[in-house]
């Protein structure tokens, strides 16, 4: 009996991933959430962070936001963008980091925006290390 389930990551421009996985970890507002086969049905929102897809090898994607739905052993992640960590260039990471840090310091940013940006900054700094 297989312990795998279907995983799709879709952006408006393209289907980023369409595979099977044994485990997926997502960054939700409730915290890091691990999903295995036969997980209870779920709908939640993504915060900035990493999606980890484990099969024979582990793939990691940086996301800023999106929605997640899991039912009938099918995980659907809709996001404006998901960047594969192995394809991210250091200068683009630095640009994203500088922009997020600038927005956090902007006094016109709401507390909610600053909260989301703080997760983005933390995740980008993890990539650089």
Secondary structure, DSSP 8 states (H G I E B T S, - for coil): ----EEEEEE-SS-EEEEEEESEEEEEETTEEEEE-TT---EEEEE-SEEEEEESSSEEEEEES-EEEEEETTEEEEE-S-EEEGGG--HHHHHHHHHHHHHHHH-TTS-HHHHHHHHHHHHHHHHHH-
